[in-house]
Amino acid sequence: CFRMLSRVRTSITEHNFFGLRWIIDKFNDLDVERIREIGADRACAEWILRCGGTVKFDDGKPEISDYNQLAQQTAQKSGTLNEKKIFLNQVHAVKACVTARGCRHFEGLSRLNDVVFIGCKNLEDDGINVMVQNVGSSLRTVEVANCRLLTQDGLRHLGKCGSLSSVILYDLPRVKNWDKLLEDLKSNLPMDCHIAGFPVKK
């Protein structure tokens, strides 16, 4: 089942079939009951995996790229009984079909430090805003590239992330004024935050 979903997801991500938009929406649906059952951290991890990305928890174990790994790694660590709760630490969405509506899964996370969005063709500006509203205080590093729908209006919300140490932005065709975007970020982010932005990757 996971392999079949993976093939469908890849087709959608690479070819952007308009008629299959409803499948993308389904991948990004927020299941409140599921969150109550397993917690926000694992629910967010499931969302990212469903959309084709990878995740990492704060337990020191390797990056997770499929549901079987997720089930094994989070077994007995749901925060119930006397087991130690693990927290989602890293989200890497590379050529993943994440959307703004899916970014609602960031709600309830408290220790997410590292987020990467690369080649996410369906990610809209509001997704960045929603992410920042929910995990902006914990984020340390953000990389965004080749996301064709994102503009400086969405990316400027990164300036609200007061704990960022690194922001890397490139290959974003709808950003028309890079100088203004970088100026806004530099004026709002910590002085020691590394900020890099350019139209194409160097």
C-alpha positions, 0 to 999 in steps of 0.5 A: 500500500505504501509503495502504491501511494509512493508511485502515485505521489511521485507522479503527481509531484513530477507531472502535476496532473490537474485532475489528481489535485484531490489526491494531493488534498487528501495527503494533506488532510488534517485528521484531528482524531489521529492526532488525539490518538498518536500525538502531534509529533507522530501525526506530523511525521506521518503527513510528511512521509505520506507526501514524500519527505523524510523526518527525524526525531530527537532520539538520536536515531537515523532519518526516517523515510517510510512508515515501517521505519516510523512504526519501529522507531516510535514503538513504545515511545508515544508518551504514554505510561512510563515511556519517554516521549520523543519529539519531532526534530527535523522535517525535510520535504524534498519534491514532496506534495505538501501544501499550505493546508497540510502545514496545519500539522505543525500545530502542537510541535514544540521541538522542531528545529530544522525544516527544508522545503525543496521542489515542493511545487504545491506549497503556497505562501500561507503554508510558510505563515502557518508553519511560523505561527506554530513552530517559529519559536523553536526553528533553528534552520530553514532552507527553501528552494525551487518552490514555484508558488512561494513569493516574498510575501510568504517568505518574509514571515520567516522574520518572525522566527526569533531563534533562527541561526540559518536561513537559505533561500534560492531558486524561487522564481516568484521572488521578484525583489531579493534585496528587499526580502533579504533586507526584511529578514536581516532587520528582523532576525537575530544578528548572528543568523546566517541569511543567504538568498539568491535567484539560482543556487551557487 
